[in-house]
Amino acid sequence: MKRVVGLLIAATLIIAVFAGCSGGGQAAPTSSGQAAAASSQTAGVDSAKSLKFGYVVNDMSHEWYQNIVNGAKAQAEKLGVELKVSDAAMDVGKQVTQLENYINEGVDVLIITPVDVKALSPVMDQAKKAGIPVVTESNVVEGAETYVGINNLEGGVKAGKWFAEYATANNIDPQILIVGLPAFEDCRLRVEGFKQGMDEAGLKYTILQEVDGQGSKETSLKVSQDALTANPDINVIFGINDNSTTGGMAAYKEAGFDESKLTAIGFGFEGNVGREALLSGGSYKASVAMFPDYMGVSLLNAAMMAANGEDLPDNYESGTIVITNDNFADFYTKDGDNYTTNFDAITALLNK
Amino acid sequence: MPLNKRLENGSVSGLLTKMMRSEIFVLLIALVLLCVIVSCLSPVFLTTRNIMTTLRQVSLTAICGFGLTLIILVGEIDLSVGSAQAVAGLVMVLVLNSTGSIVLGIITALLVGAVYGAINGILVTAGKLNSLIATLGTMAIWRGACMVTTNAVSIQSTVPQFQELATGFVGPFPNALLMAVAVYIALYYMLNKTTFGRYLYAIGGNQEAARLSGLPVARMKVIVYIISGMLTMFAGVLLSSRMASAQPTAGTGFEMVVIASIILGGVSLSGGIGTIAGALLGMLILGVLQNGLTLLDVSSFWQDITRGLLIIIAVFLDARRKDSVVKRLLREQKKQEGSEQAAL
């Protein structure tokens, strides 16, 4: 018996080492922000011959998706379409059932944030037979009209270009620490874009070390601490999300370096972690905002185009903008303790 | 002959202590070797700053790991230590933000820790559940509870002094290191100088024999879980202090790292064998390895592979150790039975 238990533990230990990494990864694209209670079924505007969209979300307990749904609902109201939302709660079977229900109900467009892309092909066939176009969020699914998502590379390029300008203006000789999450392609692209942006702007820089913060503040703090010991000249930190960047900043502070010499750049900016760091006026100078609620707006716009039979690109890009202390107020309005996003300002800037 | 008596018997206990001593010696050599290798490859490894930050890092692991060592010594396990740390941070920061008192926050967290330990202990003893499975359950429950209460959003501490708790220094020494040293001394004394401590080894060595010889096995196990629960929560408070916030994902995967280092330190998973000094050495080896690999800019993927290999080696050594001890005890027993029969 004891031997069996020993074996079991050994197996669990090994699995957990790797599961631990991917667990950290799930938090990667988001960090935090205002919480929103979203009901699982909501009807939009009632109009006689209005369009009806069905959106099955993978996981509504996740704040990132709550924000997407909030944005989508707001846009649905604006466009005058009915939007139905279901939460698959990370259950593949449930998601397929919910999608089938929407197909039977005869929605005009299906919107999906897949739980598991591989499980969707039968239901995609059903949608095709029923003549219902499908729009997906952040995942490529065979047979869908388009997928709506962030262009991570381009977001990184924007950050790189912004930083090149900032570094030149402030006479910074950039010695960079990258706090990444190399297991995820999206996150690798952010880093790649950042380098590309600096190269394009002709900035001279040195990347002293790239560490794996697994997207969590805890791990980012630990690994950045060692990186800062090995390379005390580091004066720039680029993190693939707000937790990675603030974790790196905490390590910098803990090491007793002069924080006024540090420039930190984040990616994501969807919650209060990044917002507080930016507005406090410390080392956190800029972040590539992904606007999850604007992603919801983009989803609805793409769905509208699909409903009207318009041609859609393979990837319908939802915008990213580099947010700094100077332009923060253009995109966010303070509303009590919360901030609301100004969609019009984003649309105006992106279409410029 | 009851086991606790046999432990006092010169030959058996002499054998055990000899083995432990030599094992600690081997670990010490391994640690020194590791340090020499890393310091040859990285010029900053031996700087005061790096030594102190590494020790601070290991201290957080150790405060929780010492408690867990007690649990493993009595032949049980606790997989929920990682999730419990997230709970600790949450309790701490919530109390801190609403009352502004760091002390009150720590006390509340420790009380919650005692309750958490008692729950695990009661499930394992009164509930007669396999501790591996029971704490696998509580691990998921605590993590889930953190996610539900925070909606997976971290909570910033509003009291800036809170950060000092784990990141501050007394002279050249990090606060966390001094706290870990204090815990070490207290537990070392308990394990080696009190009957309670010696009984823990007896329970781990042979639970049935310990029960038959009149030890309150169940009650002692619950107490051990409570001690460990409070230490785990304390480590969690320090972790949240370092991050100046409560992270609902804090301590994810922590249980595996700490269990691995304890086993590496020569504490047997089946209980009864091992020392707290060994556990400390195991944690130091894993801590230095992690620090060294990052200093040397080794890719995180290779770090995973290294850690995995180390875990396998640790469990392999554990299995070998158990075999040899069982064989030796059997040999002793046979010899004794032989002499008893001869006397008859």
Interface residues (C-beta under 8 A of the other chain):
Chain A: K2 R3 V5 G6 L8 I9 A10 T12 L13 I14 A16 V17 F18 A19 G20 C21 G23 G24 A27 S31 S32 G33 A35 S61 H62 E63 P182 A183 Q209 V211 D212 S216 K217 E218 L221 K222 V223 Q225 D226 A227 T229 A230 P232 N243 G247 A250 E254 A255 G271 N272 V273 E276
Chain B: S42 V44 T47 R49 N50 T53 Q57 I77 L79 N130 L132 M147 N151 A152 V153 S154 Q156 T167 L239 R242 M243 A244 S245 Q247 T249 A250 G251 T252 G253 E255 M256 I259 A260 L269 S270 Q290 N291 T294 L295 L296 D297 S299 S300 F301 Q303 D304 R307 G308 I311 I312 V315 D318 A319 K322
